[in-house]
Amino acid sequence: MIAYLKGSMIQKSSNQVVLDIGGVGYCIWIPLSTYLKLGDLKEIVELFIYTHVTDNSLSLYGFSSEDEREIFLKLISISGIGPKLSLSILSGIGASDLEDAIKRSDVARISLIPGIGKKTALRIAVELQEKLEEKEKVLEVKSFREKEDLISALMNLGFKRKEVEKIVEETIKTFCPDSDFEKLLRESLKRMAKI
């Protein structure tokens, strides 16, 4: 399965791009949101790929971010929604806006996407809300673990728990959840030095 491609862009349109990788041209279907982030022809492009295989075809779907690919995968997991409709949905609404609409059960906003009726919008809102809640729970657990690890590391350096708890919380909120432990620890120590 192809999960990632990086190559020179030799053709592009609003729903498709062709990348030259080692002399082979890969035709990749893309949503409008990814198209808008592409540069000029001959530039090097990186795409996160979903490979869709059926009895009579192999299609590649490309996305500018892993988050966008993740929401696409969630969409195609819904009965009756295939890759082309999912691509159309992501062309009509950005991945983060779609997540917000799902979290708020905003069926009206989802049904504004071209090709999506109220019944399909309701199915998307209901079925994906559960999956997005699971994702948030995983992030909360990770954040809690990071917080406790940072507090423990700072206490081992001689600080008291009450001193470090607030600093650690501020540090985690300021930096994205993808920041590594060392970076969070360094930033926490800088903030402790200012007290």
KEKE-3310 file (N, C-alpha, C; in steps of 0.2 Angstrom, whole numbers, plus 5000, padded with zeros to 4 digits):
npx = (5004:5003:5007:5013:5019:5032:5037:5041:5029:5020:5009:4993:4976:4960:4956:4965:4982:4998:5012:5029:5040:5055:5055:5042:5025:5013:4996:4985:4971:4964:4958:4950:4955:4968:4973:4973:4984:4995:5010:5019:5020:5033:5038:5043:5032:5024:5013:5001:4995:4981:4977:4967:4959:4951:4942:4944:4952:4965:4967:4974:4973:4976:4983:4986:4989:4991:4980:4970:4969:4966:4953:4946:4948:4939:4927:4925:4923:4910:4895:4890:4896:4909:4926:4926:4915:4919:4930:4924:4917:4927:4932:4922:4922:4933:4944:4946:4935:4925:4926:4923:4909:4904:4907:4898:4886:4881:4871:4865:4875:4884:4875:4876:4886:4890:4881:4878:4865:4852:4849:4861:4870:4866:4869:4883:4886:4881:4888:4902:4904:4906:4918:4927:4926:4932:4945:4948:4949:4960:4970:4968:4972:4986:4991:4989:4998:5010:5010:5011:5023:5032:5030:5035:5049:5053:5052:5061:5072:5072:5062:5046:5031:5019:5024:5027:5016:5007:5015:5019:5006:5004:5014:5011:4999:5003:5012:5011:5002:5010:5023:5040:5045:5057:5058:5047:5051:5062:5057:5048:5058:5064:5053:5052:5063:5061:5053)
npy = (4994:5011:5025:5037:5050:5059:5070:5078:5089:5087:5089:5097:5099:5105:5094:5084:5078:5075:5067:5066:5053:5047:5045:5039:5043:5047:5047:5056:5058:5073:5083:5100:5108:5103:5106:5120:5122:5118:5122:5129:5121:5108:5110:5102:5091:5085:5072:5064:5048:5039:5023:5015:5000:4991:4977:4980:4992:5003:5016:5032:5043:5059:5070:5085:5085:5075:5075:5078:5067:5058:5062:5059:5045:5042:5047:5038:5026:5026:5019:5019:5030:5033:5034:5045:5053:5056:5064:5074:5080:5085:5094:5103:5108:5112:5101:5104:5112:5104:5094:5102:5105:5093:5090:5099:5094:5100:5099:5106:5114:5104:5099:5109:5107:5103:5090:5083:5078:5081:5069:5061:5070:5070:5057:5057:5066:5059:5047:5050:5058:5050:5044:5055:5059:5048:5050:5063:5059:5050:5060:5067:5058:5056:5069:5071:5061:5066:5078:5074:5067:5078:5085:5077:5076:5089:5090:5081:5088:5096:5106:5111:5102:5110:5122:5119:5114:5123:5130:5119:5116:5128:5128:5116:5120:5130:5125:5115:5099:5089:5092:5087:5078:5083:5096:5102:5101:5109:5121:5123:5123:5136:5144:5142:5148:5161:5164)
npz = (5000:4996:5005:5006:4996:4987:4975:4959:4953:4939:4932:4935:4942:4948:4954:4953:4952:4945:4949:4946:4950:4951:4937:4935:4932:4944:4946:4955:4965:4972:4985:4984:4994:4996:4983:4983:4991:4984:4975:4961:4944:4942:4954:4970:4978:4992:4997:5008:5006:5002:4997:4986:4982:4970:4962:4948:4948:4953:4964:4968:4982:4987:5000:5009:5022:5036:5045:5037:5028:5038:5042:5030:5029:5040:5034:5023:5030:5033:5029:5012:5008:4998:4992:4981:4984:4997:4994:4987:4998:5006:4998:4998:5011:5023:5032:5046:5049:5046:5056:5067:5064:5065:5078:5084:5080:5068:5057:5047:5042:5037:5027:5018:5009:4993:4985:4996:5005:5017:5024:5022:5028:5041:5044:5043:5054:5065:5065:5064:5075:5087:5084:5083:5096:5103:5098:5104:5117:5118:5115:5127:5137:5133:5135:5149:5153:5149:5156:5170:5169:5166:5178:5187:5183:5185:5198:5202:5200:5210:5212:5220:5220:5220:5215:5202:5195:5189:5179:5171:5166:5158:5149:5142:5136:5128:5119:5104:5104:5099:5102:5108:5123:5128:5123:5129:5142:5143:5140:5151:5161:5158:5160:5174:5178:5177:5187)
capx = (5000:5006:5005:5016:5023:5035:5040:5040:5023:5021:5002:4988:4970:4957:4954:4970:4989:5002:5019:5035:5044:5059:5053:5036:5020:5008:4990:4983:4965:4965:4952:4951:4959:4975:4975:4975:4991:5000:5014:5019:5023:5040:5040:5043:5026:5023:5006:4999:4991:4976:4977:4960:4960:4945:4943:4946:4955:4969:4966:4977:4970:4982:4981:4992:4991:4989:4974:4965:4969:4962:4945:4944:4947:4933:4921:4924:4921:4903:4891:4887:4901:4915:4932:4925:4911:4923:4934:4919:4915:4933:4932:4917:4923:4940:4944:4945:4928:4920:4927:4919:4902:4902:4906:4892:4880:4878:4868:4863:4882:4886:4871:4877:4891:4887:4881:4876:4858:4851:4850:4868:4873:4864:4873:4890:4887:4880:4893:4909:4905:4909:4925:4930:4926:4938:4952:4950:4950:4967:4974:4968:4976:4993:4992:4989:5004:5015:5010:5014:5030:5035:5030:5040:5056:5055:5052:5068:5077:5072:5056:5041:5025:5014:5028:5028:5010:5004:5020:5018:5000:5004:5019:5008:4994:5006:5015:5006:5003:5016:5030:5043:5046:5063:5056:5042:5055:5067:5052:5046:5063:5064:5048:5053:5069:5058:5049)
capy = (5000:5017:5029:5044:5051:5065:5071:5084:5090:5089:5091:5098:5102:5106:5088:5079:5080:5070:5068:5062:5050:5042:5044:5036:5048:5044:5051:5056:5062:5077:5088:5107:5111:5101:5109:5127:5122:5116:5127:5129:5115:5107:5110:5096:5091:5079:5071:5059:5045:5033:5018:5012:4995:4987:4972:4982:4998:5005:5024:5035:5049:5063:5075:5089:5084:5068:5076:5078:5060:5054:5063:5056:5038:5041:5047:5032:5021:5027:5015:5023:5035:5031:5039:5050:5057:5059:5069:5080:5083:5089:5100:5108:5110:5110:5096:5106:5115:5098:5092:5107:5104:5086:5090:5103:5091:5105:5095:5111:5116:5099:5098:5114:5104:5101:5083:5080:5079:5081:5062:5060:5075:5067:5051:5059:5069:5054:5041:5052:5061:5045:5043:5061:5059:5044:5054:5068:5055:5048:5066:5069:5054:5058:5076:5070:5058:5071:5083:5070:5066:5084:5087:5072:5077:5095:5088:5077:5093:5100:5110:5108:5101:5116:5127:5117:5112:5129:5131:5114:5117:5133:5125:5111:5123:5135:5121:5110:5092:5085:5094:5081:5079:5087:5103:5104:5101:5115:5127:5123:5126:5143:5148:5142:5152:5168:5165)
capz = (5000:4996:5011:5006:4989:4986:4969:4955:4950:4931:4930:4941:4941:4954:4958:4951:4951:4943:4952:4943:4955:4948:4930:4934:4934:4948:4945:4962:4966:4978:4987:4983:5000:4994:4977:4985:4994:4979:4971:4953:4941:4943:4961:4974:4982:4997:4999:5011:5001:5003:4991:4985:4977:4969:4957:4942:4948:4959:4964:4974:4984:4991:5005:5011:5029:5039:5048:5031:5026:5043:5041:5024:5031:5044:5030:5019:5034:5034:5024:5007:5007:4995:4991:4977:4988:5003:4991:4986:5004:5008:4993:5000:5018:5026:5037:5053:5049:5046:5062:5071:5062:5067:5086:5086:5077:5064:5051:5042:5039:5033:5021:5013:5005:4986:4984:5002:5007:5025:5027:5023:5033:5048:5045:5044:5060:5070:5065:5065:5082:5091:5082:5085:5104:5104:5096:5109:5123:5117:5116:5134:5141:5131:5138:5156:5155:5148:5162:5175:5167:5167:5185:5190:5181:5188:5206:5203:5200:5217:5213:5223:5215:5219:5210:5194:5191:5184:5174:5166:5162:5154:5144:5137:5132:5123:5113:5101:5108:5095:5105:5111:5130:5130:5122:5134:5149:5142:5140:5158:5165:5156:5164:5181:5180:5177:5194)
cpx = (5004:5003:5007:5020:5026:5039:5038:5033:5023:5014:4998:4982:4967:4956:4959:4977:4993:5009:5024:5039:5048:5057:5046:5031:5015:5002:4987:4977:4966:4959:4954:4956:4966:4977:4977:4982:4997:5004:5013:5021:5030:5042:5039:5036:5026:5016:5006:4994:4987:4976:4971:4960:4953:4946:4946:4950:4960:4969:4970:4974:4975:4979:4987:4994:4988:4982:4968:4964:4965:4955:4943:4943:4941:4927:4920:4922:4913:4899:4888:4891:4908:4920:4930:4920:4914:4927:4930:4918:4921:4934:4927:4917:4929:4939:4943:4938:4923:4920:4922:4912:4900:4902:4900:4886:4877:4876:4867:4870:4884:4882:4872:4883:4888:4887:4879:4869:4857:4852:4857:4872:4872:4868:4880:4891:4886:4886:4900:4909:4908:4916:4929:4931:4932:4945:4953:4952:4957:4971:4974:4972:4984:4995:4993:4996:5010:5016:5013:5021:5035:5036:5035:5047:5058:5056:5059:5073:5077:5066:5051:5035:5020:5018:5027:5021:5007:5009:5019:5012:5001:5009:5015:5003:4997:5009:5010:5007:5008:5023:5033:5044:5052:5062:5052:5046:5059:5062:5050:5051:5065:5059:5049:5059:5066:5054:5053)
cpy = (5006:5022:5036:5044:5058:5065:5077:5084:5092:5090:5093:5101:5103:5100:5082:5082:5074:5071:5063:5060:5045:5040:5040:5042:5045:5049:5051:5061:5066:5081:5095:5110:5109:5105:5116:5128:5120:5122:5127:5122:5114:5107:5103:5096:5084:5078:5064:5055:5039:5029:5014:5007:4992:4981:4974:4989:4999:5013:5026:5042:5053:5068:5079:5088:5077:5069:5075:5071:5056:5056:5060:5049:5037:5042:5041:5026:5021:5023:5020:5029:5032:5036:5045:5055:5060:5065:5075:5084:5087:5094:5105:5111:5108:5105:5098:5109:5109:5095:5096:5106:5098:5086:5094:5100:5096:5102:5100:5113:5111:5098:5104:5112:5101:5093:5080:5083:5079:5074:5060:5064:5072:5061:5052:5062:5064:5049:5044:5056:5056:5044:5049:5061:5054:5047:5059:5064:5053:5054:5068:5065:5055:5064:5075:5066:5062:5076:5080:5069:5072:5086:5083:5074:5084:5094:5085:5082:5098:5105:5107:5107:5107:5122:5125:5116:5117:5130:5126:5114:5122:5131:5121:5115:5127:5131:5116:5103:5088:5087:5088:5083:5084:5095:5106:5105:5107:5121:5128:5126:5133:5147:5148:5147:5160:5170:5168)
cpz = (5000:5001:5010:4999:4989:4979:4965:4952:4943:4928:4936:4938:4947:4958:4957:4951:4949:4945:4948:4949:4952:4941:4929:4936:4938:4948:4952:4962:4972:4979:4985:4988:4998:4988:4979:4988:4990:4976:4964:4951:4942:4950:4965:4978:4986:4998:5003:5007:5005:4997:4991:4980:4976:4964:4951:4942:4954:4958:4970:4975:4989:4995:5007:5018:5031:5042:5042:5029:5032:5043:5035:5025:5035:5039:5026:5023:5035:5028:5019:5005:5004:4994:4987:4981:4994:5000:4990:4992:5007:5004:4995:5007:5020:5031:5044:5054:5049:5053:5067:5070:5065:5075:5088:5083:5072:5057:5045:5038:5035:5027:5016:5008:4999:4986:4990:5004:5015:5028:5028:5028:5040:5050:5047:5052:5066:5071:5066:5072:5087:5090:5084:5093:5106:5103:5102:5116:5123:5118:5123:5138:5139:5135:5146:5158:5154:5154:5168:5175:5168:5174:5188:5189:5184:5196:5207:5203:5206:5217:5217:5219:5214:5215:5203:5191:5186:5178:5169:5162:5157:5148:5139:5133:5127:5117:5111:5105:5104:5098:5109:5119:5132:5128:5127:5141:5148:5143:5148:5162:5164:5160:5171:5183:5180:5184:5199)
residu = (MET:ILE:ALA:TYR:LEU:LYS:GLY:SER:MET:ILE:GLN:LYS:SER:SER:ASN:GLN:VAL:VAL:LEU:ASP:ILE:GLY:GLY:VAL:GLY:TYR:CYS:ILE:TRP:ILE:PRO:LEU:SER:THR:TYR:LEU:LYS:LEU:GLY:ASP:LEU:LYS:GLU:ILE:VAL:GLU:LEU:PHE:ILE:TYR:THR:HIS:VAL:THR:ASP:ASN:SER:LEU:SER:LEU:TYR:GLY:PHE:SER:SER:GLU:ASP:GLU:ARG:GLU:ILE:PHE:LEU:LYS:LEU:ILE:SER:ILE:SER:GLY:ILE:GLY:PRO:LYS:LEU:SER:LEU:SER:ILE:LEU:SER:GLY:ILE:GLY:ALA:SER:ASP:LEU:GLU:ASP:ALA:ILE:LYS:ARG:SER:ASP:VAL:ALA:ARG:ILE:SER:LEU:ILE:PRO:GLY:ILE:GLY:LYS:LYS:THR:ALA:LEU:ARG:ILE:ALA:VAL:GLU:LEU:GLN:GLU:LYS:LEU:GLU:GLU:LYS:GLU:LYS:VAL:LEU:GLU:VAL:LYS:SER:PHE:ARG:GLU:LYS:GLU:ASP:LEU:ILE:SER:ALA:LEU:MET:ASN:LEU:GLY:PHE:LYS:ARG:LYS:GLU:VAL:GLU:LYS:ILE:VAL:GLU:GLU:THR:ILE:LYS:THR:PHE:CYS:PRO:ASP:SER:ASP:PHE:GLU:LYS:LEU:LEU:ARG:GLU:SER:LEU:LYS:ARG:MET:ALA:LYS:ILE)
# end
